[in-house]
């Protein structure tokens, strides 16, 4: 499996697990609680597969940054979490940081296959 495909699955699973965490209401709802375990279990498994070919620093930055940004957007869209210019700036900085980390690795000539 391509490392970036595994990373995309890890991000998707993590966002699912986090969403289920909100719905579990402190693990008092059974099915969302099961979703938390499955979502995070799948996320960590896929992240471990990703790390076979993608560097740890890049994979973790993308996983946590993109996962955080998507989760924040879902909170705003689904649960009416507050949105302000600071929220927008924070999301832009998260995504910008991921882009900068990625460009640094590409600039140095390192690729997942020649590390």
Biopython code that builds the backbone (N, CA, C, O; Angstrom):
import numpy as np
from Bio.PDB.StructureBuilder import StructureBuilder

atoms = [
    (1, "UNK", "N", (0.854, -1.183, 0.000)),
    (1, "UNK", "CA", (0.000, 0.000, 0.000)),
    (1, "UNK", "C", (0.897, 1.243, 0.000)),
    (1, "UNK", "O", (1.875, 1.318, 0.743)),
    (2, "UNK", "N", (0.552, 2.189, -0.827)),
    (2, "UNK", "CA", (1.259, 3.458, -0.885)),
    (2, "UNK", "C", (1.196, 4.140, 0.481)),
    (2, "UNK", "O", (0.152, 4.136, 1.133)),
    (3, "UNK", "N", (2.313, 4.724, 0.910)),
    (3, "UNK", "CA", (2.379, 5.371, 2.218)),
    (3, "UNK", "C", (1.389, 6.506, 2.378)),
    (3, "UNK", "O", (0.826, 6.698, 3.456)),
    (4, "UNK", "N", (1.176, 7.259, 1.311)),
    (4, "UNK", "CA", (0.258, 8.392, 1.405)),
    (4, "UNK", "C", (-1.207, 7.942, 1.393)),
    (4, "UNK", "O", (-2.071, 8.625, 1.942)),
    (5, "UNK", "N", (-1.479, 6.812, 0.777)),
    (5, "UNK", "CA", (-2.834, 6.241, 0.857)),
    (5, "UNK", "C", (-3.096, 5.796, 2.291)),
    (5, "UNK", "O", (-4.165, 6.053, 2.845)),
    (6, "UNK", "N", (-2.109, 5.126, 2.889)),
    (6, "UNK", "CA", (-2.239, 4.703, 4.287)),
    (6, "UNK", "C", (-2.390, 5.918, 5.201)),
    (6, "UNK", "O", (-3.148, 5.875, 6.169)),
    (7, "UNK", "N", (-1.673, 7.000, 4.897)),
    (7, "UNK", "CA", (-1.776, 8.223, 5.699)),
    (7, "UNK", "C", (-3.173, 8.836, 5.568)),
    (7, "UNK", "O", (-3.744, 9.289, 6.560)),
    (8, "UNK", "N", (-3.723, 8.852, 4.362)),
    (8, "UNK", "CA", (-5.078, 9.377, 4.162)),
    (8, "UNK", "C", (-6.093, 8.544, 4.940)),
    (8, "UNK", "O", (-7.019, 9.089, 5.540)),
    (9, "UNK", "N", (-5.918, 7.223, 4.929)),
    (9, "UNK", "CA", (-6.808, 6.354, 5.711)),
    (9, "UNK", "C", (-6.636, 6.607, 7.211)),
    (9, "UNK", "O", (-7.609, 6.578, 7.965)),
    (10, "UNK", "N", (-5.403, 6.853, 7.636)),
    (10, "UNK", "CA", (-5.145, 7.142, 9.053)),
    (10, "UNK", "C", (-5.832, 8.439, 9.473)),
    (10, "UNK", "O", (-6.414, 8.516, 10.555)),
    (11, "UNK", "N", (-5.763, 9.449, 8.620)),
    (11, "UNK", "CA", (-6.401, 10.731, 8.923)),
    (11, "UNK", "C", (-7.911, 10.565, 8.980)),
    (11, "UNK", "O", (-8.566, 11.047, 9.904)),
    (12, "UNK", "N", (-8.452, 9.882, 7.986)),
    (12, "UNK", "CA", (-9.901, 9.652, 7.945)),
    (12, "UNK", "C", (-10.372, 8.895, 9.175)),
    (12, "UNK", "O", (-11.389, 9.247, 9.773)),
    (13, "UNK", "N", (-9.644, 7.865, 9.552)),
    (13, "UNK", "CA", (-10.000, 7.061, 10.721)),
    (13, "UNK", "C", (-9.899, 7.866, 12.014)),
    (13, "UNK", "O", (-10.730, 7.723, 12.911)),
    (14, "UNK", "N", (-8.880, 8.708, 12.101)),
    (14, "UNK", "CA", (-8.698, 9.536, 13.295)),
    (14, "UNK", "C", (-9.827, 10.551, 13.433)),
    (14, "UNK", "O", (-10.340, 10.773, 14.530)),
    (15, "UNK", "N", (-10.210, 11.162, 12.323)),
    (15, "UNK", "CA", (-11.315, 12.120, 12.350)),
    (15, "UNK", "C", (-12.612, 11.402, 12.722)),
    (15, "UNK", "O", (-13.416, 11.926, 13.493)),
    (16, "UNK", "N", (-12.813, 10.208, 12.178)),
    (16, "UNK", "CA", (-13.985, 9.412, 12.543)),
    (16, "UNK", "C", (-13.969, 9.101, 14.040)),
    (16, "UNK", "O", (-14.979, 9.278, 14.722)),
    (17, "UNK", "N", (-12.825, 8.637, 14.553)),
    (17, "UNK", "CA", (-12.715, 8.308, 15.968)),
    (17, "UNK", "C", (-12.974, 9.509, 16.865)),
    (17, "UNK", "O", (-13.632, 9.389, 17.898)),
    (18, "UNK", "N", (-12.457, 10.662, 16.471)),
    (18, "UNK", "CA", (-12.670, 11.877, 17.255)),
    (18, "UNK", "C", (-14.132, 12.299, 17.224)),
    (18, "UNK", "O", (-14.678, 12.735, 18.238)),
    (19, "UNK", "N", (-14.761, 12.172, 16.071)),
    (19, "UNK", "CA", (-16.186, 12.492, 15.957)),
    (19, "UNK", "C", (-17.017, 11.558, 16.824)),
    (19, "UNK", "O", (-17.962, 11.991, 17.485)),
    (20, "UNK", "N", (-16.667, 10.286, 16.821)),
    (20, "UNK", "CA", (-17.375, 9.320, 17.667)),
    (20, "UNK", "C", (-17.135, 9.626, 19.142)),
    (20, "UNK", "O", (-18.009, 9.390, 19.976)),
    (21, "UNK", "N", (-15.948, 10.151, 19.468)),
    (21, "UNK", "CA", (-15.652, 10.527, 20.851)),
    (21, "UNK", "C", (-16.621, 11.607, 21.327)),
    (21, "UNK", "O", (-17.101, 11.567, 22.460)),
    (22, "UNK", "N", (-16.899, 12.555, 20.465)),
    (22, "UNK", "CA", (-17.880, 13.597, 20.803)),
    (22, "UNK", "C", (-19.262, 12.974, 20.999)),
    (22, "UNK", "O", (-19.969, 13.310, 21.949)),
    (23, "UNK", "N", (-19.642, 12.069, 20.101)),
    (23, "UNK", "CA", (-20.965, 11.442, 20.172)),
    (23, "UNK", "C", (-21.103, 10.451, 21.326)),
    (23, "UNK", "O", (-22.215, 10.152, 21.761)),
    (24, "UNK", "N", (-19.972, 9.942, 21.819)),
    (24, "UNK", "CA", (-20.031, 8.943, 22.891)),
    (24, "UNK", "C", (-20.470, 9.539, 24.222)),
    (24, "UNK", "O", (-20.871, 8.815, 25.133)),
    (25, "UNK", "N", (-20.391, 10.868, 24.330)),
    (25, "UNK", "CA", (-20.775, 11.567, 25.556)),
    (25, "UNK", "C", (-20.112, 10.943, 26.787)),
    (25, "UNK", "O", (-20.775, 10.484, 27.717)),
    (26, "UNK", "N", (-18.781, 10.945, 26.753)),
    (26, "UNK", "CA", (-18.029, 10.403, 27.888)),
    (26, "UNK", "C", (-18.114, 8.891, 27.984)),
    (26, "UNK", "O", (-18.088, 8.337, 29.082)),
    (27, "UNK", "N", (-18.213, 8.226, 26.858)),
    (27, "UNK", "CA", (-18.327, 6.770, 26.762)),
    (27, "UNK", "C", (-19.598, 6.229, 27.415)),
    (27, "UNK", "O", (-19.620, 5.096, 27.896)),
    (28, "UNK", "N", (-20.641, 7.032, 27.428)),
    (28, "UNK", "CA", (-21.923, 6.561, 27.959)),
    (28, "UNK", "C", (-22.822, 6.016, 26.859)),
    (28, "UNK", "O", (-23.792, 5.320, 27.158)),
    (29, "UNK", "N", (-22.530, 6.310, 25.592)),
    (29, "UNK", "CA", (-23.269, 5.736, 24.461)),
    (29, "UNK", "C", (-22.423, 4.626, 23.855)),
    (29, "UNK", "O", (-21.284, 4.851, 23.448)),
    (30, "UNK", "N", (-22.990, 3.430, 23.799)),
    (30, "UNK", "CA", (-22.215, 2.243, 23.422)),
    (30, "UNK", "C", (-21.679, 2.295, 21.999)),
    (30, "UNK", "O", (-20.478, 2.124, 21.792)),
    (31, "UNK", "N", (-22.541, 2.527, 21.014)),
    (31, "UNK", "CA", (-22.094, 2.427, 19.631)),
    (31, "UNK", "C", (-21.055, 3.486, 19.258)),
    (31, "UNK", "O", (-20.064, 3.150, 18.610)),
    (32, "UNK", "N", (-21.242, 4.742, 19.639)),
    (32, "UNK", "CA", (-20.160, 5.693, 19.380)),
    (32, "UNK", "C", (-18.870, 5.335, 20.132)),
    (32, "UNK", "O", (-17.776, 5.595, 19.631)),
    (33, "UNK", "N", (-18.986, 4.749, 21.312)),
    (33, "UNK", "CA", (-17.799, 4.330, 22.062)),
    (33, "UNK", "C", (-17.038, 3.248, 21.316)),
    (33, "UNK", "O", (-15.807, 3.254, 21.289)),
    (34, "UNK", "N", (-17.763, 2.322, 20.712)),
    (34, "UNK", "CA", (-17.131, 1.288, 19.878)),
    (34, "UNK", "C", (-16.467, 1.955, 18.674)),
    (34, "UNK", "O", (-15.378, 1.560, 18.259)),
    (35, "UNK", "N", (-17.137, 2.976, 18.115)),
    (35, "UNK", "CA", (-16.564, 3.722, 16.992)),
    (35, "UNK", "C", (-15.254, 4.403, 17.347)),
    (35, "UNK", "O", (-14.359, 4.500, 16.508)),
    (36, "UNK", "N", (-15.133, 4.877, 18.580)),
    (36, "UNK", "CA", (-13.879, 5.500, 19.035)),
    (36, "UNK", "C", (-12.747, 4.478, 18.968)),
    (36, "UNK", "O", (-11.684, 4.755, 18.411)),
    (37, "UNK", "N", (-12.981, 3.308, 19.532)),
    (37, "UNK", "CA", (-11.947, 2.267, 19.571)),
    (37, "UNK", "C", (-11.578, 1.825, 18.155)),
    (37, "UNK", "O", (-10.398, 1.696, 17.828)),
    (38, "UNK", "N", (-12.588, 1.594, 17.319)),
    (38, "UNK", "CA", (-12.317, 1.164, 15.942)),
    (38, "UNK", "C", (-11.624, 2.267, 15.143)),
    (38, "UNK", "O", (-10.676, 2.001, 14.404)),
    (39, "UNK", "N", (-12.095, 3.500, 15.291)),
    (39, "UNK", "CA", (-11.510, 4.608, 14.548)),
    (39, "UNK", "C", (-10.051, 4.840, 14.894)),
    (39, "UNK", "O", (-9.206, 4.951, 14.006)),
    (40, "UNK", "N", (-9.753, 4.912, 16.194)),
    (40, "UNK", "CA", (-8.367, 5.147, 16.588)),
    (40, "UNK", "C", (-7.493, 3.923, 16.358)),
    (40, "UNK", "O", (-6.316, 4.063, 16.027)),
    (41, "UNK", "N", (-8.045, 2.726, 16.527)),
    (41, "UNK", "CA", (-7.279, 1.515, 16.221)),
    (41, "UNK", "C", (-6.867, 1.477, 14.761)),
    (41, "UNK", "O", (-5.712, 1.203, 14.438)),
    (42, "UNK", "N", (-7.816, 1.753, 13.884)),
    (42, "UNK", "CA", (-7.537, 1.787, 12.445)),
    (42, "UNK", "C", (-6.563, 2.917, 12.115)),
    (42, "UNK", "O", (-5.675, 2.745, 11.279)),
    (43, "UNK", "N", (-6.723, 4.067, 12.764)),
    (43, "UNK", "CA", (-5.845, 5.209, 12.503)),
    (43, "UNK", "C", (-4.388, 4.864, 12.836)),
    (43, "UNK", "O", (-3.489, 5.133, 12.040)),
    (44, "UNK", "N", (-4.161, 4.274, 14.000)),
    (44, "UNK", "CA", (-2.789, 3.945, 14.382)),
    (44, "UNK", "C", (-2.215, 2.830, 13.520)),
    (44, "UNK", "O", (-1.026, 2.837, 13.202)),
    (45, "UNK", "N", (-3.050, 1.880, 13.143)),
    (45, "UNK", "CA", (-2.572, 0.814, 12.251)),
    (45, "UNK", "C", (-2.165, 1.397, 10.900)),
    (45, "UNK", "O", (-1.087, 1.092, 10.391)),
    (46, "UNK", "N", (-3.017, 2.230, 10.323)),
    (46, "UNK", "CA", (-2.709, 2.829, 9.026)),
    (46, "UNK", "C", (-1.503, 3.759, 9.118)),
    (46, "UNK", "O", (-0.690, 3.816, 8.195)),
    (47, "UNK", "N", (-1.386, 4.486, 10.223)),
    (47, "UNK", "CA", (-0.216, 5.344, 10.407)),
    (47, "UNK", "C", (1.056, 4.494, 10.468)),
    (47, "UNK", "O", (2.088, 4.890, 9.926)),
    (48, "UNK", "N", (0.991, 3.340, 11.118)),
    (48, "UNK", "CA", (2.173, 2.469, 11.180)),
    (48, "UNK", "C", (2.543, 1.953, 9.788)),
    (48, "UNK", "O", (3.725, 1.812, 9.474)),
    (49, "UNK", "N", (1.542, 1.672, 8.955)),
    (49, "UNK", "CA", (1.818, 1.255, 7.574)),
    (49, "UNK", "C", (2.447, 2.400, 6.787)),
    (49, "UNK", "O", (3.371, 2.189, 6.001)),
    (50, "UNK", "N", (1.949, 3.592, 6.998)),
    (50, "UNK", "CA", (2.472, 4.772, 6.325)),
    (50, "UNK", "C", (3.951, 4.974, 6.646)),
    (50, "UNK", "O", (4.738, 5.352, 5.778)),
    (51, "UNK", "N", (4.320, 4.719, 7.899)),
    (51, "UNK", "CA", (5.693, 4.972, 8.344)),
    (51, "UNK", "C", (6.715, 4.033, 7.713)),
    (51, "UNK", "O", (7.919, 4.217, 7.888)),
    (52, "UNK", "N", (6.245, 3.037, 6.988)),
    (52, "UNK", "CA", (7.180, 2.170, 6.253)),
    (52, "UNK", "C", (7.875, 2.946, 5.140)),
    (52, "UNK", "O", (9.022, 2.658, 4.796)),
    (53, "UNK", "N", (7.175, 3.936, 4.576)),
    (53, "UNK", "CA", (7.731, 4.648, 3.421)),
    (53, "UNK", "C", (7.789, 6.167, 3.583)),
    (53, "UNK", "O", (8.482, 6.832, 2.813)),
    (54, "UNK", "N", (7.088, 6.727, 4.553)),
    (54, "UNK", "CA", (7.065, 8.176, 4.755)),
    (54, "UNK", "C", (7.785, 8.473, 6.069)),
    (54, "UNK", "O", (7.601, 7.761, 7.056)),
    (55, "UNK", "N", (8.605, 9.527, 6.080)),
    (55, "UNK", "CA", (9.356, 9.845, 7.294)),
    (55, "UNK", "C", (8.409, 10.166, 8.451)),
    (55, "UNK", "O", (7.305, 10.669, 8.243)),
    (56, "UNK", "N", (8.851, 9.873, 9.653)),
    (56, "UNK", "CA", (8.040, 10.077, 10.852)),
    (56, "UNK", "C", (7.634, 11.538, 11.012)),
    (56, "UNK", "O", (6.467, 11.836, 11.262)),
    (57, "UNK", "N", (8.594, 12.444, 10.870)),
    (57, "UNK", "CA", (8.283, 13.864, 11.092)),
    (57, "UNK", "C", (7.244, 14.366, 10.100)),
    (57, "UNK", "O", (6.336, 15.105, 10.481)),
    (58, "UNK", "N", (7.358, 13.984, 8.858)),
    (58, "UNK", "CA", (6.402, 14.421, 7.849)),
    (58, "UNK", "C", (5.046, 13.761, 8.056)),
    (58, "UNK", "O", (4.018, 14.437, 8.026)),
    (59, "UNK", "N", (5.032, 12.456, 8.264)),
    (59, "UNK", "CA", (3.766, 11.727, 8.426)),
    (59, "UNK", "C", (3.005, 12.234, 9.650)),
    (59, "UNK", "O", (1.797, 12.459, 9.581)),
    (60, "UNK", "N", (3.700, 12.413, 10.755)),
    (60, "UNK", "CA", (3.014, 12.851, 11.966)),
    (60, "UNK", "C", (2.509, 14.277, 11.821)),
    (60, "UNK", "O", (1.417, 14.597, 12.289)),
    (61, "UNK", "N", (3.291, 15.138, 11.179)),
    (61, "UNK", "CA", (2.853, 16.519, 10.971)),
    (61, "UNK", "C", (1.593, 16.559, 10.111)),
    (61, "UNK", "O", (0.651, 17.288, 10.421)),
    (62, "UNK", "N", (1.576, 15.791, 9.052)),
    (62, "UNK", "CA", (0.405, 15.758, 8.182)),
    (62, "UNK", "C", (-0.773, 15.144, 8.916)),
    (62, "UNK", "O", (-1.880, 15.680, 8.873)),
    (63, "UNK", "N", (-0.545, 14.021, 9.591)),
    (63, "UNK", "CA", (-1.619, 13.313, 10.294)),
    (63, "UNK", "C", (-2.259, 14.198, 11.355)),
    (63, "UNK", "O", (-3.481, 14.336, 11.411)),
    (64, "UNK", "N", (-1.430, 14.789, 12.185)),
    (64, "UNK", "CA", (-1.995, 15.600, 13.268)),
    (64, "UNK", "C", (-2.532, 16.929, 12.758)),
    (64, "UNK", "O", (-3.584, 17.378, 13.215)),
    (65, "UNK", "N", (-1.838, 17.568, 11.825)),
    (65, "UNK", "CA", (-2.270, 18.866, 11.328)),
    (65, "UNK", "C", (-3.555, 18.801, 10.521)),
    (65, "UNK", "O", (-4.496, 19.552, 10.777)),
    (66, "UNK", "N", (-3.592, 17.910, 9.554)),
    (66, "UNK", "CA", (-4.789, 17.782, 8.717)),
    (66, "UNK", "C", (-5.948, 17.233, 9.547)),
    (66, "UNK", "O", (-7.085, 17.682, 9.398)),
    (67, "UNK", "N", (-5.666, 16.268, 10.419)),
    (67, "UNK", "CA", (-6.718, 15.739, 11.296)),
    (67, "UNK", "C", (-7.304, 16.817, 12.192)),
    (67, "UNK", "O", (-8.519, 16.889, 12.376)),
    (68, "UNK", "N", (-6.441, 17.654, 12.747)),
    (68, "UNK", "CA", (-6.900, 18.756, 13.603)),
    (68, "UNK", "C", (-7.747, 19.742, 12.807)),
    (68, "UNK", "O", (-8.806, 20.168, 13.268)),
    (69, "UNK", "N", (-7.284, 20.104, 11.620)),
    (69, "UNK", "CA", (-8.016, 21.071, 10.798)),
    (69, "UNK", "C", (-9.389, 20.524, 10.391)),
    (69, "UNK", "O", (-10.389, 21.236, 10.485)),
    (70, "UNK", "N", (-9.442, 19.285, 9.945)),
    (70, "UNK", "CA", (-10.722, 18.694, 9.540)),
    (70, "UNK", "C", (-11.655, 18.574, 10.742)),
    (70, "UNK", "O", (-12.846, 18.866, 10.640)),
    (71, "UNK", "N", (-11.114, 18.146, 11.874)),
    (71, "UNK", "CA", (-11.930, 18.016, 13.079)),
    (71, "UNK", "C", (-12.480, 19.374, 13.515)),
    (71, "UNK", "O", (-13.642, 19.476, 13.908)),
    (72, "UNK", "N", (-11.661, 20.403, 13.449)),
    (72, "UNK", "CA", (-12.123, 21.751, 13.802)),
    (72, "UNK", "C", (-13.231, 22.206, 12.862)),
    (72, "UNK", "O", (-14.228, 22.778, 13.302)),
    (73, "UNK", "N", (-13.056, 21.953, 11.568)),
    (73, "UNK", "CA", (-14.089, 22.333, 10.604)),
    (73, "UNK", "C", (-15.385, 21.570, 10.840)),
    (73, "UNK", "O", (-16.469, 22.143, 10.731)),
    (74, "UNK", "N", (-15.284, 20.285, 11.162)),
    (74, "UNK", "CA", (-16.491, 19.514, 11.471)),
    (74, "UNK", "C", (-17.181, 20.050, 12.714)),
    (74, "UNK", "O", (-18.409, 20.116, 12.769)),
    (75, "UNK", "N", (-16.396, 20.430, 13.709)),
    (75, "UNK", "CA", (-16.972, 21.009, 14.919)),
    (75, "UNK", "C", (-17.751, 22.285, 14.611)),
    (75, "UNK", "O", (-18.821, 22.528, 15.170)),
    (76, "UNK", "N", (-17.202, 23.079, 13.725)),
    (76, "UNK", "CA", (-17.861, 24.331, 13.332)),
    (76, "UNK", "C", (-19.137, 24.029, 12.543)),
    (76, "UNK", "O", (-20.183, 24.627, 12.794)),
    (77, "UNK", "N", (-19.046, 23.108, 11.595)),
    (77, "UNK", "CA", (-20.178, 22.822, 10.711)),
    (77, "UNK", "C", (-21.282, 21.997, 11.367)),
    (77, "UNK", "O", (-22.465, 22.239, 11.129)),
    (78, "UNK", "N", (-20.896, 21.023, 12.192)),
    (78, "UNK", "CA", (-21.889, 20.099, 12.754)),
    (78, "UNK", "C", (-22.375, 20.547, 14.128)),
    (78, "UNK", "O", (-23.575, 20.524, 14.402)),
    (79, "UNK", "N", (-21.439, 20.956, 14.996)),
    (79, "UNK", "CA", (-21.810, 21.272, 16.379)),
    (79, "UNK", "C", (-21.809, 22.770, 16.680)),
    (79, "UNK", "O", (-21.870, 23.181, 17.840)),
    (80, "UNK", "N", (-21.738, 23.569, 15.639)),
    (80, "UNK", "CA", (-21.768, 25.025, 15.804)),
    (80, "UNK", "C", (-20.704, 25.543, 16.771)),
    (80, "UNK", "O", (-20.957, 26.475, 17.534)),
    (81, "UNK", "N", (-19.515, 24.936, 16.739)),
    (81, "UNK", "CA", (-18.407, 25.458, 17.525)),
    (81, "UNK", "C", (-18.126, 26.892, 17.063)),
    (81, "UNK", "O", (-18.377, 27.229, 15.906)),
    (82, "UNK", "N", (-17.613, 27.726, 17.950)),
    (82, "UNK", "CA", (-17.382, 29.125, 17.566)),
    (82, "UNK", "C", (-16.355, 29.240, 16.442)),
    (82, "UNK", "O", (-15.364, 28.511, 16.406)),
    (83, "UNK", "N", (-16.614, 30.160, 15.539)),
    (83, "UNK", "CA", (-15.684, 30.446, 14.447)),
    (83, "UNK", "C", (-15.397, 31.937, 14.446)),
    (83, "UNK", "O", (-16.310, 32.761, 14.484)),
    (84, "UNK", "N", (-14.127, 32.266, 14.402)),
    (84, "UNK", "CA", (-13.719, 33.668, 14.386)),
    (84, "UNK", "C", (-12.511, 33.806, 13.462)),
    (84, "UNK", "O", (-12.035, 32.827, 12.888)),
    (85, "UNK", "N", (-12.038, 35.011, 13.335)),
    (85, "UNK", "CA", (-10.829, 35.236, 12.530)),
    (85, "UNK", "C", (-9.628, 34.515, 13.152)),
    (85, "UNK", "O", (-8.737, 34.066, 12.432)),
    (86, "UNK", "N", (-9.601, 34.404, 14.468)),
    (86, "UNK", "CA", (-8.511, 33.673, 15.135)),
    (86, "UNK", "C", (-8.576, 32.186, 14.805)),
    (86, "UNK", "O", (-7.546, 31.545, 14.597)),
    (87, "UNK", "N", (-9.796, 31.638, 14.756)),
    (87, "UNK", "CA", (-9.969, 30.237, 14.370)),
    (87, "UNK", "C", (-9.463, 30.029, 12.945)),
    (87, "UNK", "O", (-8.731, 29.081, 12.663)),
    (88, "UNK", "N", (-9.857, 30.914, 12.070)),
    (88, "UNK", "CA", (-9.443, 30.841, 10.669)),
    (88, "UNK", "C", (-7.927, 30.947, 10.559)),
    (88, "UNK", "O", (-7.299, 30.172, 9.837)),
    (89, "UNK", "N", (-7.341, 31.897, 11.269)),
    (89, "UNK", "CA", (-5.889, 32.057, 11.259)),
    (89, "UNK", "C", (-5.195, 30.808, 11.789)),
    (89, "UNK", "O", (-4.197, 30.360, 11.226)),
    (90, "UNK", "N", (-5.720, 30.253, 12.862)),
    (90, "UNK", "CA", (-5.143, 29.028, 13.418)),
    (90, "UNK", "C", (-5.150, 27.888, 12.415)),
    (90, "UNK", "O", (-4.151, 27.184, 12.267)),
    (91, "UNK", "N", (-6.266, 27.701, 11.726)),
    (91, "UNK", "CA", (-6.358, 26.641, 10.714)),
    (91, "UNK", "C", (-5.382, 26.893, 9.565)),
    (91, "UNK", "O", (-4.749, 25.961, 9.067)),
    (92, "UNK", "N", (-5.263, 28.142, 9.149)),
    (92, "UNK", "CA", (-4.315, 28.487, 8.081)),
    (92, "UNK", "C", (-2.880, 28.196, 8.521)),
    (92, "UNK", "O", (-2.084, 27.674, 7.741)),
    (93, "UNK", "N", (-2.551, 28.534, 9.769)),
    (93, "UNK", "CA", (-1.201, 28.276, 10.278)),
    (93, "UNK", "C", (-0.909, 26.780, 10.380)),
    (93, "UNK", "O", (0.203, 26.344, 10.082)),
    (94, "UNK", "N", (-1.898, 25.995, 10.800)),
    (94, "UNK", "CA", (-1.707, 24.537, 10.868)),
    (94, "UNK", "C", (-1.409, 23.989, 9.483)),
    (94, "UNK", "O", (-0.440, 23.255, 9.290)),
    (95, "UNK", "N", (-2.242, 24.348, 8.527)),
    (95, "UNK", "CA", (-2.059, 23.831, 7.165)),
    (95, "UNK", "C", (-0.751, 24.367, 6.572)),
    (95, "UNK", "O", (-0.033, 23.642, 5.884)),
    (96, "UNK", "N", (-0.450, 25.637, 6.842)),
    (96, "UNK", "CA", (0.810, 26.206, 6.361)),
    (96, "UNK", "C", (2.023, 25.499, 6.930)),
    (96, "UNK", "O", (3.009, 25.289, 6.223)),
    (97, "UNK", "N", (1.961, 25.132, 8.192)),
    (97, "UNK", "CA", (3.064, 24.396, 8.810)),
    (97, "UNK", "C", (3.280, 23.043, 8.168)),
    (97, "UNK", "O", (4.417, 22.622, 7.957)),
    (98, "UNK", "N", (2.195, 22.366, 7.859)),
    (98, "UNK", "CA", (2.305, 21.069, 7.181)),
    (98, "UNK", "C", (2.936, 21.251, 5.799)),
    (98, "UNK", "O", (3.796, 20.469, 5.395)),
    (99, "UNK", "N", (2.508, 22.274, 5.087)),
    (99, "UNK", "CA", (3.075, 22.548, 3.763)),
    (99, "UNK", "C", (4.565, 22.855, 3.875)),
    (99, "UNK", "O", (5.359, 22.361, 3.075)),
    (100, "UNK", "N", (4.954, 23.670, 4.862)),
    (100, "UNK", "CA", (6.370, 23.993, 5.039)),
    (100, "UNK", "C", (7.204, 22.763, 5.373)),
    (100, "UNK", "O", (8.307, 22.606, 4.848)),
    (101, "UNK", "N", (6.702, 21.901, 6.228)),
    (101, "UNK", "CA", (7.431, 20.670, 6.541)),
    (101, "UNK", "C", (7.586, 19.803, 5.304)),
    (101, "UNK", "O", (8.638, 19.200, 5.090)),
    (102, "UNK", "N", (6.554, 19.741, 4.500)),
    (102, "UNK", "CA", (6.604, 18.942, 3.284)),
    (102, "UNK", "C", (7.587, 19.547, 2.286)),
    (102, "UNK", "O", (8.348, 18.814, 1.655)),
    (103, "UNK", "N", (7.586, 20.852, 2.133)),
    (103, "UNK", "CA", (8.487, 21.493, 1.171)),
    (103, "UNK", "C", (9.941, 21.357, 1.621)),
    (103, "UNK", "O", (10.829, 21.235, 0.777)),
    (104, "UNK", "N", (10.205, 21.374, 2.913)),
    (104, "UNK", "CA", (11.561, 21.198, 3.435)),
    (104, "UNK", "C", (12.100, 19.827, 3.042)),
    (104, "UNK", "O", (13.249, 19.703, 2.618)),
    (105, "UNK", "N", (11.269, 18.802, 3.184)),
    (105, "UNK", "CA", (11.708, 17.454, 2.831)),
    (105, "UNK", "C", (11.934, 17.345, 1.333)),
    (105, "UNK", "O", (12.905, 16.724, 0.901)),
    (106, "UNK", "N", (11.051, 17.943, 0.529)),
    (106, "UNK", "CA", (11.217, 17.887, -0.915)),
    (106, "UNK", "C", (12.441, 18.676, -1.350)),
    (106, "UNK", "O", (13.145, 18.267, -2.273)),
    (107, "UNK", "N", (12.706, 19.820, -0.688)),
    (107, "UNK", "CA", (13.845, 20.661, -1.010)),
    (107, "UNK", "C", (15.165, 19.939, -0.772)),
    (107, "UNK", "O", (16.121, 20.111, -1.529)),
    (108, "UNK", "N", (15.212, 19.126, 0.289)),
    (108, "UNK", "CA", (16.454, 18.427, 0.626)),
    (108, "UNK", "C", (16.714, 17.242, -0.281)),
    (108, "UNK", "O", (17.771, 16.617, -0.203)),
    (109, "UNK", "N", (15.752, 16.929, -1.147)),
    (109, "UNK", "CA", (15.929, 15.815, -2.067)),
    (109, "UNK", "C", (15.550, 14.479, -1.491)),
    (109, "UNK", "O", (15.696, 13.452, -2.153)),
    (110, "UNK", "N", (15.062, 14.473, -0.260)),
    (110, "UNK", "CA", (14.665, 13.214, 0.361)),
    (110, "UNK", "C", (13.274, 12.843, -0.122)),
    (110, "UNK", "O", (12.374, 13.681, -0.182)),
    (111, "UNK", "N", (13.119, 11.608, -0.456)),
    (111, "UNK", "CA", (11.809, 11.088, -0.792)),
    (111, "UNK", "C", (11.545, 9.905, 0.119)),
    (111, "UNK", "O", (12.477, 9.378, 0.728)),
    (112, "UNK", "N", (10.306, 9.481, 0.225)),
    (112, "UNK", "CA", (10.029, 8.344, 1.093)),
    (112, "UNK", "C", (10.840, 7.110, 0.734)),
    (112, "UNK", "O", (11.127, 6.293, 1.608)),
    (113, "UNK", "N", (11.217, 6.953, -0.530)),
    (113, "UNK", "CA", (11.924, 5.734, -0.924)),
    (113, "UNK", "C", (13.433, 5.810, -0.720)),
    (113, "UNK", "O", (14.078, 4.774, -0.551)),
    (114, "UNK", "N", (14.020, 7.025, -0.730)),
    (114, "UNK", "CA", (15.478, 7.089, -0.564)),
    (114, "UNK", "C", (15.901, 7.737, 0.743)),
    (114, "UNK", "O", (17.094, 7.932, 0.976)),
    (115, "UNK", "N", (14.919, 8.082, 1.622)),
    (115, "UNK", "CA", (15.061, 8.574, 2.969)),
    (115, "UNK", "C", (16.305, 9.272, 3.263)),
    (115, "UNK", "O", (16.507, 9.724, 4.389)),
]
sb = StructureBuilder()
sb.init_structure("model")
sb.init_model(0)
sb.init_chain("A")
sb.init_seg("    ")
for serial, (resi, resn, name, xyz) in enumerate(atoms, 1):
    if name == "N":
        sb.init_residue(resn, " ", resi, " ")
    sb.init_atom(name, np.array(xyz, "f"), 0.0, 1.0, " ", f" {name:<3s}", serial, name[0])
structure = sb.get_structure()
